[in-house]
Each structure stands twice: as structure tokens, then as C-alpha cells.
Amino acid sequence: MGVGRWHRALVLLTLALARTGSARAAAPPEAAESAQVETSTFTAVALELEGVDAQALVGALALRAPALDLSVVGDGTFAPEPGSVFAYITVRPVEEGFRIDVSLSDGRGYRRRSSIPTGRPERVLASDLASLLDAIASGGVVPDRRVATIPEDLIPAPAPERDPEPLTETEAPPAPEAKEDPPSVALEPDTPPMSGSAPGWGVGLGAHAGLALGLLPAAPSDGLRMGAGALGPWVRAPGGWVLGAEGRLAGRTSRGIRLLRGRFVLAGGYAWQRRAFALPVVGFIGVEVWRVDQDVRDAANQAETPLMTFGARLSPGWRTRLGTGRTVSRLGGFVELAGALRPADGQAALVRLTNDGAVVHRIGGLEILAGIDLAVWFRARRDPGELAHETLVRAAGLACVKMCDKIVRIRP
């Protein structure tokens, strides 16, 4: 085989490898064409409900689907006939709605999402469930082909088998037919469960503004220390963990002497979410610089030494979906407890007047800050790890193609 054939083979292999970086796990066209919509006749339905009024939902569903025999998991009334097809339904809250999973005892599974804007969700969920169950029974929807998971205590015991009649000498038992188990395809869940956390990767921009009060050490000039405002970028992981950086400016004027403080910190914590309510809790550590207006004649010529700062912040607020739903804003309040000290002696910095030594400004110590907090989050369309993998595979493929071109060019 000549060098040209080797070159073409390497190029084809490299392009095939590059395509795998962006390909999603999906069934081949032949499998999609062969998928058939199946019909089912079932009446027994077991419901496992979270975040809703079970009695109200069952009552509303019974009005919309009177032919179904409805039971709630755990009430002891679910008793399907052995060998019959029954449905096991779970309803769990997720971000901006509920996730509905329908698992049939024959192995088929269906997943849908119900968006609940405001108010009590039972009637809307009952309408969505009745429509979905009717479509499943009539064959109007294709199963998601997930491996259906049904609790073992809901599966009825098989009917007792009768003893087979004795065979005569001339009779022989028929050979059992070999049956192949249908392949199970594990699909990626379309919406992750909420479970009190924020789903998916996201990036955001946070800002807050408020007033600070000095706690320790006390001094006659303490009280209202400063007004402050902060701004910074944030990153959110699928489990609800957040990481960000923040810059803050604060200032105050006392007895004609102006003080300006700048703080730069790294922060991290956890953002708990439940429906529209969010409660981020973060801690931070960083450095704080300050400056006194040197044009004031009575200001002490004190070295403006940077301080080490640390603290924690609690920011309860309410979330609002913007646009298509990938952008979410949060507005609320915050309370922050922070400390700052000079690394050399662990004390707060003081600004005194030169004539009488009175303390004009105290920088550092223990302070409490409260005010308004605003954040805007943008949900990432793709997982960062998957995007990095695809980029690396494509880069490696292009490098291999260029290397093959060079090999061909330098051949004798």
C-alpha cells in the first residue's frame, strides 16, 4: 500500500474520531425506524407524590379519569391482578414545575415535565396526568425506552401454578422457546431533580449595596461606619455549590476627612433553592485597601497598610424566570458579618487627628453589613466537561490531519 493510501486512511480515521466528540448518545436510524408505538390497557395506578396535596390530586384525577383505580403508595389499597399491566407514577418537584415519571409493569417508561406558574398545582397536574395516561393507553406517545423502575412491594405475587399432568411414555415435553431479553437503553434524564439544589451549570453576576455598623472594638466614633456596594461574577455547579470573586467599594466622611475602602475577595458556598425561594450562604477571604484624603490638613499621616479580611454572608431572596427560562434573576436582602485586621499585629487601623488624637475613622475590626442583594444567572446550554472533551478531540483530529499532510509532502 502506497503512502497516498495510508494518508487517506489516516484522514478518514481522524475525521471519524472528531465526530465522536460532538455526537450525543442516541439510537441508530434503524432502531428509530423500527420503534413501534404500543398500546396498553391498564386500570390500576399507584401514585407516589411529593410537594403536593395527595388527597386533592387524587380527587382531581379521579374526576378526569374515572375508569382508573387510583391508589397512593403506602395506603395499602393498591392490589393489581397478577399478570396484568399496571402503572406506577411518581410526581416530584423540580425547578419551575414538577417532573412526572410513568413506569408500566411491562417495562416501558415515560417522563414529562409540568410547568406550574402560580397557585395550587393539583388541578393542573391532574389534567396533565389524565392526558398523558390517555395517550399511553391509546398508543399516542412513544415510550422513552428507559428501564422502568417499580418498587418490589408493588409487584403482585404470581398466581400459583397448577401441577402439570403426568406425561405418558409416548409424549415428550416440548422444547422451550429461546427468548432474548430486549435491550435496555439508559437515557440521560431530561430534567434533574431539584432536591433543594440548583440544577445544571450556570454563570451569574451578583451585586449588593448596604450600610455597615461597627461592632468591635467599640469607640466613641463607632456606629454607622460606611455605605458600601459590591459587584462580581459567580459560577454555579450542578449540585448547588457556588464560587465567585467580588470587588467592593465603601466610603465615609467624618469631621471633614474622607475615607475610601476597597475590598477584593474570593468567595464560595452553597445556594439552596426551593421553588422560587433561594438561600445562598457563602464565606469569603481576601484583602482590603484603604486611603484617607491627604488634602485635609488635620489628617494624621498614618501608613495606609492593607488589611486581611474574611467573613460570611446570608442572602435570602426570590427568583424570577426571565425570557425563555435560561435566565433567572434573584432579588432579596443580605446580612454579612465580616472582620478585617492588620497582618502585622492583628489590630484594626485607626485614623486620628493630629491636634487632639481623636479617632476619626476605624478601619477593620468586626463589622456587620445589611442591605439589598441582586443576582442574574444564565444557565449553561452544555456541560463544561463535555464541551472541553469535544474541543480536545477536534483539536487532536486537526493536528493528525496536518501531520499526515506533512508526511505526504516530504515523501520521496
ZIGI-V339615 format. One record per residue. N is the residue number from 1. PHI is phi in degrees with one decimal (* if undefined). Layout:
N PHI
N PHI
This chain:
1 *
2 -74.8
3 -65.1
4 -60.7
5 -66.6
6 -59.0
7 -63.9
8 -64.9
9 -64.4
10 -65.6
11 -64.5
12 -63.2
13 -64.1
14 -67.3
15 -64.1
16 -65.0
17 -66.1
18 -67.7
19 -68.2
20 -68.5
21 -66.4
22 -99.8
23 -74.8
24 -92.9
25 -71.7
26 -142.5
27 -76.4
28 -67.0
29 -57.9
30 -61.7
31 -67.9
32 -66.8
33 -70.4
34 -86.5
35 -66.5
36 -117.6
37 -79.7
38 -105.7
39 -101.4
40 -142.4
41 -116.3
42 -145.5
43 -125.4
44 -79.4
45 -133.6
46 -107.6
47 -113.5
48 -117.0
49 -117.3
50 -134.8
51 77.8
52 -136.6
53 -80.6
54 -61.1
55 -63.9
56 -68.0
57 -67.8
58 -63.6
59 -63.5
60 -67.7
61 -70.7
62 -64.6
63 -68.9
64 -87.2
65 -136.8
66 -67.6
67 -78.9
68 -87.2
69 -96.5
70 -93.0
71 -142.0
72 -100.8
73 -58.8
74 105.6
75 -88.9
76 78.1
77 -101.9
78 -82.0
79 -145.9
80 -72.7
81 -71.6
82 -59.5
83 86.9
84 -87.8
85 -85.7
86 -133.2
87 -118.1
88 -117.9
89 -119.1
90 -117.5
91 -125.3
92 -130.9
93 -73.8
94 -130.2
95 -63.6
96 60.1
97 155.5
98 -135.1
99 -105.2
100 -112.7
101 -117.6
102 -114.5
103 -117.3
104 -93.5
105 -69.5
106 -87.4
107 106.2
108 -84.2
109 -136.9
110 -136.1
111 -132.9
112 -137.3
113 -126.6
114 -113.1
115 -89.7
116 -112.9
117 -67.9
118 -148.5
119 79.0
120 -75.9
121 -89.2
122 -63.3
123 -68.1
124 -64.8
125 -63.0
126 -63.2
127 -65.1
128 -64.1
129 -65.4
130 -63.2
131 -65.5
132 -65.7
133 -65.5
134 -66.0
135 -67.2
136 -65.6
137 -65.5
138 -90.1
139 79.4
140 -84.0
141 -130.6
142 -93.4
143 -62.6
144 -73.5
145 64.4
146 -80.1
147 -75.6
148 -66.6
149 -114.4
150 -124.9
151 -55.9
152 -64.5
153 -72.5
154 -90.8
155 -80.4
156 -69.2
157 -68.7
158 -65.0
159 -65.9
160 -63.0
161 -85.1
162 -77.3
163 -66.3
164 -67.7
165 -69.6
166 -63.6
167 -85.4
168 -78.4
169 -67.2
170 -85.0
171 -94.0
172 -129.4
173 -65.2
174 -66.2
175 -70.6
176 -66.1
177 -77.2
178 -79.6
179 -113.8
180 -95.9
181 -67.6
182 -65.1
183 -65.7
184 -101.4
185 -110.6
186 -84.7
187 -99.3
188 -73.1
189 -62.8
190 -75.2
191 -133.0
192 -70.2
193 -64.5
194 -77.0
195 50.9
196 77.9
197 -132.0
198 -90.2
199 -83.1
200 75.7
201 -76.3
202 -157.6
203 -123.5
204 -150.6
205 -129.1
206 -115.5
207 -146.0
208 -149.4
209 -146.8
210 -173.1
211 -118.4
212 -112.4
213 -118.1
214 -84.4
215 -105.0
216 -137.6
217 -73.7
218 -77.3
219 -155.5
220 -57.6
221 -86.1
222 -71.6
223 126.6
224 -73.2
225 -86.6
226 -172.8
227 -102.7
228 -142.8
229 -141.5
230 -135.4
231 -151.0
232 -174.7
233 -86.2
234 -138.7
235 -128.8
236 -117.5
237 -88.5
238 -58.2
239 -77.7
240 106.3
241 -75.5
242 -126.5
243 -143.2
244 -159.7
245 -126.9
246 -148.0
247 -120.6
248 -133.4
249 -117.9
250 -141.2
251 -155.3
252 -163.7
253 -121.5
254 -138.5
255 54.7
256 81.5
257 -106.7
258 -91.7
259 -121.3
260 -123.6
261 -122.6
262 -124.7
263 -125.1
264 -130.1
265 -134.6
266 -105.7
267 -131.0
268 -158.9
269 177.1
270 -131.8
271 -109.9
272 -83.4
273 -134.5
274 -146.9
275 54.9
276 -88.5
277 -93.7
278 -132.7
279 -139.4
280 -74.6
281 -127.0
282 -131.6
283 -117.6
284 -148.2
285 -151.5
286 -177.9
287 -129.2
288 -129.3
289 -111.7
290 -146.4
291 -150.3
292 -105.4
293 -62.7
294 -76.4
295 -76.7
296 -78.7
297 -67.7
298 -89.3
299 -72.8
300 -70.5
301 -83.6
302 -98.4
303 -62.9
304 -88.3
305 -77.0
306 -61.8
307 -110.8
308 -90.4
309 -125.5
310 -159.0
311 168.6
312 -143.7
313 -138.7
314 -118.6
315 -133.3
316 -70.5
317 -166.9
318 -116.8
319 -97.7
320 -134.2
321 -79.2
322 -115.3
323 62.6
324 -79.1
325 107.0
326 -83.0
327 -114.0
328 -130.3
329 -107.7
330 -128.9
331 -127.4
332 -173.1
333 -114.4
334 -150.2
335 -131.8
336 -128.0
337 -114.8
338 -134.5
339 -130.3
340 -145.4
341 -154.1
342 -78.3
343 -61.6
344 -68.9
345 -123.6
346 70.5
347 -113.1
348 -76.2
349 -86.4
350 -121.7
351 -117.4
352 -115.1
353 -77.8
354 -76.0
355 -81.4
356 -120.7
357 74.3
358 -68.8
359 -77.0
360 -94.8
361 -133.6
362 -119.9
363 -109.0
364 107.6
365 78.9
366 -108.9
367 -132.3
368 -121.7
369 -125.9
370 -139.8
371 174.6
372 -105.4
373 -125.1
374 -136.1
375 -144.2
376 -126.0
377 -114.2
378 -119.6
379 -76.0
380 -70.7
381 -74.5
382 -134.7
383 -68.7
384 -59.1
385 -64.6
386 -65.8
387 -64.3
388 -65.1
389 -62.3
390 -62.6
391 -63.5
392 -65.7
393 -64.7
394 -64.7
395 -63.3
396 -64.5
397 -63.7
398 -65.0
399 -63.7
400 -65.5
401 -62.5
402 -64.3
403 -64.8
404 -64.1
405 -60.4
406 -65.8
407 -63.7
408 -66.1
409 -67.1
410 -93.4
411 -69.6
412 -68.9
